[in-house]
Amino acid sequence: MTTWNLMEMQRHLLICNGATCMGAGAEEVTQQIRDEIRKNRLDEKIHTSRTRCNGRCKDKCVVIDYPKGNWYSVQEEQTARDIVHETVAEESIIYSMENGERERKTNRIKGINKYRKGNGPMKKAVLFVGHGSKLEAGNEEVRQFIEQTKEYIDPALLVETCFLEFAAPNIEDGIQLCVEKGADEIHVIPIILLHAGHSKLHIPAEIEHAKEHFPDVRFTYGQTIGIHEEIFEILKTRLAQTGFDVDAKHEGTAILLIARGGSDPYANGDVYKISRLLWEKLDVAMVESAFMGVTTPTVQQGIERCVKLGAKKIIMLPYFLFTGILMERMGKMAESFIEEYPEVDITIAQYFGYHPNLKKVLIERLQQAIDGTSTGMQDLENFRKFAEENGYEHHHHH
């Protein structure tokens, strides 16, 4: 490692390279500041260092100027270069030292106290995490579903909703909102069907990141919906809505269970397990599996397999929680399959959706998180081990 002689150094600029600032261009800010220092031959006077998160994520990108003690919010290149010359515009200052006292500029949010021990009884919150959709109707479905679920949740609990991607608030903002409302304990519950990358890596990463910001807050983590008896009741309801008699025998009928598909082989395997268990609960010729992307068989291949196996009727059964781009695409697929196979009766069922039975599963997952029996806590431990061995750059997905 290099050891610099810093005897002539007069200022030290600490440039936040935490995940939020990095996502907002912290690397560019770093290079702009260093370039301005070089151009003005100030290398002997001003030293720069990249830091981890400095806790003012809302003011991204953050630069701290010591020993003067000013904190800056850098939104454009000119501000980065002005920091070198100490000519930063007032609106870009977060904190400044005035007569030995730290002053927060009026255009900056106060933020929340990092340590809040001894401030009265603990408040507990539940933060539901939806996936998020590019189609706002899907996000609104999540919000309305949680609103309907509140009546089954202890009214003493704060209840908030956030999203992994494509919608606001994200998980980081959702956690901060809970803390701002006084939560000292937050139960993070994923509204996710299958146990894969989002639940194994992305959400645990957000929780671990939040622990750094809020060391006095206790976090628990719930498990995904997974393979649960209630989901088969929901699937049977969706089939019945197409006119399918779930109690009758259907010799020439195939059900094609269609999931999103991903790179996690265990999650994809769970789709096959669900298909098999659904077949066991019905008197139908076959239940096949297909995926919308990433993996195979594709929906086209699934339809072709059903036809080759002699199906006279095919029910496309979407395994999706909410409406969205993929559901729209699946609807168009169904139209093309009907044209391609006129001799086969092809129907598309309603997506899995936020069925009333799903509330039972979420309440069960919440109770498991509260009483310490959730497998989600093992996911947090597994993530910590994974991050130690492989590294993991915390990032946001929207």
C-alpha positions as CSV (number, residue, x, y, z in Angstrom):
1,M,0.0,0.0,0.0
2,T,1.2,3.5,-0.8
3,T,2.2,5.7,2.2
4,W,1.9,9.4,1.3
5,N,3.7,12.2,3.0
6,L,0.8,14.5,4.1
7,M,2.7,17.1,6.1
8,E,1.8,19.9,3.6
9,M,-1.9,18.8,3.4
10,Q,-4.4,21.5,4.4
11,R,-7.7,19.9,3.4
12,H,-9.1,16.4,3.2
13,L,-12.1,15.7,0.9
14,L,-14.1,12.6,1.8
15,I,-16.1,11.5,-1.2
16,C,-19.0,9.1,-0.4
17,N,-18.8,6.0,-2.5
18,G,-21.6,4.2,-0.7
19,A,-24.1,2.3,-2.8
20,T,-26.7,5.1,-3.1
21,C,-24.1,7.8,-4.0
22,M,-22.4,5.4,-6.4
23,G,-25.7,4.9,-8.1
24,A,-26.1,8.6,-8.5
25,G,-22.6,9.2,-10.1
26,A,-20.2,9.3,-7.2
27,E,-17.4,7.9,-9.3
28,E,-17.8,10.7,-11.8
29,V,-17.8,13.2,-8.9
30,T,-14.6,11.7,-7.5
31,Q,-12.8,12.0,-10.9
32,Q,-14.1,15.6,-11.4
33,I,-12.8,16.7,-8.0
34,R,-9.4,15.0,-8.6
35,D,-9.1,16.5,-12.1
36,E,-9.8,20.0,-10.7
37,I,-7.1,19.4,-8.0
38,R,-4.6,18.3,-10.6
39,K,-5.4,21.2,-13.0
40,N,-4.8,23.7,-10.3
41,R,-1.7,21.9,-8.9
42,L,-3.2,21.5,-5.5
43,D,-2.2,17.9,-4.9
44,E,0.1,19.0,-2.1
45,K,-2.7,20.9,-0.3
46,I,-5.8,18.8,-0.9
47,H,-6.1,15.0,-0.3
48,T,-9.1,12.9,-1.4
49,S,-10.4,9.6,-0.1
50,R,-13.4,7.5,-1.1
51,T,-15.5,6.5,1.9
52,R,-18.4,4.1,2.5
53,C,-21.8,5.4,3.3
54,N,-22.0,8.6,5.3
55,G,-25.7,8.4,6.2
56,R,-27.0,11.3,4.1
57,C,-28.3,9.2,1.2
58,K,-31.1,11.7,0.4
59,D,-28.4,14.3,-0.4
60,K,-26.5,12.1,-2.8
61,C,-23.7,12.6,-3.9
62,V,-22.1,13.6,-0.6
63,V,-18.7,15.2,-0.1
64,I,-17.2,16.2,3.3
65,D,-14.5,18.9,3.6
66,Y,-12.2,18.6,6.6
67,P,-11.0,20.3,8.8
68,K,-13.6,23.0,7.9
69,G,-16.4,20.6,8.5
70,N,-18.7,21.4,5.5
71,W,-20.8,18.7,3.9
72,Y,-21.9,19.2,0.3
73,S,-24.5,17.7,-2.0
74,V,-23.1,17.3,-5.5
75,Q,-25.7,17.2,-8.2
76,E,-23.6,18.6,-11.1
77,E,-20.0,18.8,-12.2
78,Q,-19.7,22.5,-11.5
79,T,-20.4,21.9,-7.8
80,A,-17.7,19.1,-7.7
81,R,-15.2,21.5,-9.1
82,D,-16.3,24.4,-6.9
83,I,-15.6,22.3,-3.8
84,V,-11.9,22.5,-4.6
85,H,-12.0,26.3,-4.6
86,E,-14.4,26.5,-1.6
87,T,-16.9,28.5,-3.8
88,V,-19.9,26.2,-3.5
89,A,-23.3,27.7,-4.0
90,E,-25.4,27.9,-0.8
91,E,-28.1,25.5,-2.1
92,S,-25.5,22.7,-2.4
93,I,-24.4,22.9,1.2
94,I,-25.8,20.3,3.6
95,Y,-24.0,21.3,6.8
96,S,-21.6,24.1,7.5
97,M,-19.7,25.2,10.6
98,E,-20.8,28.6,11.9
99,N,-19.0,30.0,15.0
100,G,-18.0,26.5,16.1
101,E,-21.6,25.2,15.7
102,R,-22.9,22.8,13.0
103,E,-25.7,24.4,11.0
104,R,-28.0,22.4,8.7
105,K,-29.2,24.4,5.7
106,T,-32.9,25.0,5.6
107,N,-33.3,23.3,2.2
108,R,-32.1,20.0,3.7
109,I,-34.2,17.5,5.5
110,K,-33.4,17.0,9.2
111,G,-33.1,13.3,9.0
112,I,-33.6,10.9,11.9
113,N,-31.5,10.3,15.0
114,K,-29.1,7.5,14.6
115,Y,-29.2,6.4,18.2
116,R,-32.5,6.5,20.0
117,K,-32.0,4.3,23.1
118,G,-34.2,5.1,26.1
119,N,-36.9,7.0,24.1
120,G,-39.8,5.1,25.5
121,P,-41.5,1.8,24.5
122,M,-40.5,0.0,21.3
123,K,-42.8,0.3,18.3
124,K,-42.9,-2.5,15.9
125,A,-43.5,-2.3,12.2
126,V,-44.2,-4.7,9.3
127,L,-42.8,-3.8,5.9
128,F,-44.3,-5.7,3.1
129,V,-42.1,-6.0,0.0
130,G,-43.8,-6.4,-3.4
131,H,-41.8,-7.0,-6.5
132,G,-42.9,-4.0,-8.4
133,S,-44.1,-3.6,-12.0
134,K,-43.5,-1.3,-14.9
135,L,-47.3,-1.3,-15.2
136,E,-48.6,0.9,-12.4
137,A,-51.9,-1.1,-12.2
138,G,-49.8,-4.0,-10.8
139,N,-48.3,-1.8,-8.1
140,E,-51.7,-0.4,-7.1
141,E,-52.9,-4.0,-6.7
142,V,-50.2,-4.6,-4.2
143,R,-51.0,-1.4,-2.2
144,Q,-54.7,-2.3,-2.2
145,F,-54.1,-5.8,-1.1
146,I,-52.0,-4.8,1.9
147,E,-54.6,-2.2,2.8
148,Q,-57.2,-5.0,2.8
149,T,-54.9,-7.3,4.8
150,K,-54.4,-4.7,7.6
151,E,-57.7,-5.7,9.3
152,Y,-56.1,-9.1,10.1
153,I,-52.9,-7.5,11.6
154,D,-52.4,-6.3,15.1
155,P,-53.4,-2.6,15.0
156,A,-50.4,-1.9,17.3
157,L,-48.1,-2.7,14.4
158,L,-47.1,0.0,11.9
159,V,-47.8,-1.3,8.3
160,E,-45.9,-0.1,5.3
161,T,-45.5,-1.3,1.7
162,C,-42.5,-1.0,-0.6
163,F,-41.1,-2.5,-3.8
164,L,-38.0,-4.2,-5.0
165,E,-38.0,-2.4,-8.4
166,F,-39.9,-0.3,-10.8
167,A,-42.0,1.4,-8.1
168,A,-41.7,3.7,-5.1
169,P,-40.9,3.5,-2.3
170,N,-38.0,1.1,-2.6
171,I,-36.9,-1.0,0.3
172,E,-34.4,1.5,1.7
173,D,-37.1,4.2,1.7
174,G,-39.6,1.9,3.2
175,I,-37.3,1.0,6.1
176,Q,-36.5,4.7,6.6
177,L,-40.2,5.5,6.7
178,C,-40.8,2.9,9.4
179,V,-37.9,4.3,11.5
180,E,-39.2,7.9,11.0
181,K,-42.5,6.7,12.4
182,G,-40.8,5.4,15.5
183,A,-40.2,1.8,14.7
184,D,-37.5,0.1,16.7
185,E,-38.3,-3.4,15.3
186,I,-39.1,-4.0,11.7
187,H,-40.5,-7.3,10.3
188,V,-39.7,-7.4,6.5
189,I,-42.1,-9.7,4.7
190,P,-41.6,-10.5,1.0
191,I,-44.7,-10.8,-1.1
192,I,-42.9,-13.1,-3.5
193,L,-44.1,-16.5,-4.8
194,L,-40.9,-18.4,-5.1
195,H,-37.6,-18.5,-3.1
196,A,-35.0,-17.2,-5.5
197,G,-32.5,-14.4,-6.0
198,H,-34.7,-11.6,-4.8
199,S,-35.4,-13.3,-1.5
200,K,-32.0,-14.9,-1.1
201,L,-29.8,-12.0,-2.0
202,H,-31.5,-8.7,-2.9
203,I,-33.8,-8.2,0.1
204,P,-31.2,-9.5,2.7
205,A,-28.7,-7.1,1.2
206,E,-31.1,-4.2,1.8
207,I,-31.7,-5.4,5.4
208,E,-28.0,-5.7,6.1
209,H,-27.4,-2.3,4.6
210,A,-30.1,-0.8,6.8
211,K,-28.5,-2.3,9.9
212,E,-25.5,-0.1,9.3
213,H,-27.7,3.0,9.3
214,F,-30.0,2.0,12.1
215,P,-27.9,0.0,14.7
216,D,-30.6,0.3,17.3
217,V,-33.3,-1.2,15.1
218,R,-34.0,-4.9,15.3
219,F,-34.9,-6.6,12.0
220,T,-36.6,-9.9,11.3
221,Y,-37.1,-11.4,7.9
222,G,-40.1,-13.4,6.7
223,Q,-40.0,-16.3,4.2
224,T,-41.6,-16.2,0.8
225,I,-45.0,-17.6,0.0
226,G,-43.4,-20.7,-1.3
227,I,-45.2,-24.1,-1.5
228,H,-48.2,-23.7,0.7
229,E,-51.5,-25.5,0.8
230,E,-53.5,-22.3,0.3
231,I,-51.9,-21.7,-3.1
232,F,-53.5,-24.8,-4.5
233,E,-56.9,-23.6,-3.3
234,I,-56.2,-20.3,-5.1
235,L,-55.1,-22.1,-8.3
236,K,-58.3,-24.3,-8.2
237,T,-60.4,-21.1,-7.9
238,R,-58.7,-19.6,-11.0
239,L,-59.4,-22.8,-12.9
240,A,-63.0,-22.9,-11.8
241,Q,-63.5,-19.3,-13.1
242,T,-62.8,-20.6,-16.6
243,G,-65.7,-23.1,-16.3
244,F,-63.4,-26.0,-15.3
245,D,-65.1,-28.3,-12.7
246,V,-62.3,-29.1,-10.2
247,D,-64.2,-32.1,-8.9
248,A,-64.9,-33.8,-12.3
249,K,-62.7,-36.0,-14.5
250,H,-61.1,-34.3,-17.5
251,E,-59.5,-36.9,-19.8
252,G,-58.5,-34.7,-22.7
253,T,-57.6,-31.6,-20.7
254,A,-54.1,-30.2,-20.1
255,I,-53.3,-27.5,-17.6
256,L,-50.2,-25.5,-18.4
257,L,-48.8,-23.8,-15.3
258,I,-46.9,-20.7,-16.5
259,A,-44.3,-19.0,-14.2
260,R,-42.0,-16.2,-14.8
261,G,-38.8,-18.3,-14.8
262,G,-35.4,-17.4,-13.5
263,S,-31.8,-18.5,-13.1
264,D,-32.3,-20.2,-9.7
265,P,-32.7,-23.9,-10.4
266,Y,-34.4,-24.6,-7.0
267,A,-37.1,-22.0,-7.7
268,N,-37.7,-23.4,-11.2
269,G,-37.8,-26.9,-9.6
270,D,-40.5,-25.6,-7.2
271,V,-42.7,-24.8,-10.2
272,Y,-42.5,-28.4,-11.3
273,K,-43.3,-29.5,-7.7
274,I,-46.3,-27.3,-7.6
275,S,-47.4,-28.6,-11.0
276,R,-47.1,-32.2,-9.8
277,L,-49.0,-31.5,-6.5
278,L,-51.7,-29.7,-8.4
279,W,-52.1,-32.7,-10.7
280,E,-52.4,-34.9,-7.6
281,K,-55.4,-32.8,-6.5
282,L,-57.3,-32.8,-9.8
283,D,-58.6,-35.6,-12.1
284,V,-57.0,-34.2,-15.2
285,A,-54.9,-35.7,-18.0
286,M,-51.8,-33.6,-17.4
287,V,-50.4,-30.6,-15.7
288,E,-47.3,-29.2,-17.5
289,S,-44.9,-26.4,-16.6
290,A,-43.6,-23.6,-18.7
291,F,-41.8,-20.3,-18.2
292,M,-42.1,-16.8,-19.7
293,G,-38.3,-16.2,-19.8
294,V,-34.7,-17.0,-18.8
295,T,-35.3,-20.7,-18.7
296,T,-37.1,-23.5,-20.6
297,P,-39.5,-24.9,-21.5
298,T,-41.0,-21.8,-23.0
299,V,-44.7,-21.2,-23.2
300,Q,-44.6,-22.1,-26.9
301,Q,-42.8,-25.4,-26.1
302,G,-45.3,-26.1,-23.3
303,I,-48.3,-25.7,-25.6
304,E,-46.6,-27.9,-28.2
305,R,-46.0,-30.6,-25.6
306,C,-49.6,-30.5,-24.5
307,V,-50.8,-30.8,-28.1
308,K,-48.4,-33.7,-28.9
309,L,-49.6,-35.5,-25.8
310,G,-53.1,-35.4,-27.2
311,A,-54.7,-32.5,-25.3
312,K,-58.0,-31.4,-26.7
313,K,-58.4,-28.6,-24.3
314,I,-55.5,-26.5,-22.7
315,I,-55.9,-24.1,-19.9
316,M,-53.1,-21.6,-19.6
317,L,-52.8,-21.0,-15.8
318,P,-50.5,-18.0,-15.0
319,Y,-48.5,-18.3,-11.8
320,F,-48.2,-14.5,-11.3
321,L,-49.1,-12.3,-8.3
322,F,-50.0,-9.2,-10.2
323,T,-50.9,-7.9,-13.6
324,G,-48.0,-6.5,-15.6
325,I,-46.1,-6.5,-18.9
326,L,-45.7,-10.3,-18.8
327,M,-49.4,-10.8,-18.3
328,E,-50.1,-8.6,-21.3
329,R,-47.6,-10.6,-23.3
330,M,-49.2,-13.9,-22.2
331,G,-52.6,-12.7,-23.3
332,K,-51.2,-12.0,-26.8
333,M,-49.6,-15.4,-26.8
334,A,-53.0,-17.1,-26.0
335,E,-54.5,-15.3,-29.0
336,S,-51.8,-16.6,-31.3
337,F,-52.0,-20.1,-30.0
338,I,-55.8,-20.1,-30.6
339,E,-55.1,-19.3,-34.2
340,E,-52.2,-21.8,-34.5
341,Y,-54.2,-24.7,-33.0
342,P,-57.8,-24.2,-34.1
343,E,-58.6,-27.9,-33.3
344,V,-57.7,-27.3,-29.6
345,D,-59.8,-25.4,-27.1
346,I,-57.3,-23.0,-25.5
347,T,-58.3,-20.8,-22.6
348,I,-56.2,-18.5,-20.4
349,A,-57.1,-18.3,-16.7
350,Q,-56.8,-15.2,-14.5
351,Y,-53.4,-14.7,-12.9
352,F,-52.8,-16.0,-9.4
353,G,-53.4,-12.5,-8.1
354,Y,-54.1,-11.3,-4.6
355,H,-56.7,-13.8,-3.7
356,P,-58.3,-13.6,-0.2
357,N,-56.6,-16.9,0.7
358,L,-53.2,-15.3,0.2
359,K,-53.9,-13.1,3.2
360,K,-53.8,-16.2,5.3
361,V,-50.3,-17.1,4.0
362,L,-48.9,-13.6,4.6
363,I,-50.3,-13.4,8.1
364,E,-48.7,-16.8,8.8
365,R,-45.4,-15.6,7.4
366,L,-45.6,-12.4,9.5
367,Q,-46.4,-14.4,12.7
368,Q,-43.4,-16.7,11.9
369,A,-41.1,-13.6,11.7
370,I,-42.5,-12.3,15.0
371,D,-42.1,-15.5,16.9
372,G,-38.7,-16.4,15.5
373,T,-39.7,-19.5,13.5
374,S,-39.3,-18.0,10.0
375,T,-36.8,-19.5,7.6
376,G,-36.1,-16.0,6.4
377,M,-33.7,-15.5,9.3
378,Q,-31.6,-18.3,7.9
379,D,-31.6,-16.5,4.6
380,L,-30.0,-13.5,6.3
381,E,-27.3,-15.7,7.8
382,N,-26.7,-17.4,4.4
383,F,-26.5,-14.0,2.7
384,R,-23.9,-12.8,5.3
385,K,-21.8,-15.9,4.6
386,F,-22.2,-15.4,0.9
387,A,-21.1,-11.8,1.0
388,E,-18.1,-12.6,3.1
389,E,-16.9,-15.3,0.7
390,N,-17.9,-13.7,-2.6
391,G,-18.4,-10.0,-1.9
392,Y,-21.7,-8.3,-2.7
393,E,-22.1,-4.7,-3.8
394,H,-25.3,-3.3,-2.3
395,H,-27.5,-1.8,-4.9
396,H,-31.0,-0.8,-5.8
397,H,-33.1,-2.4,-8.4
398,H,-35.4,0.3,-9.6
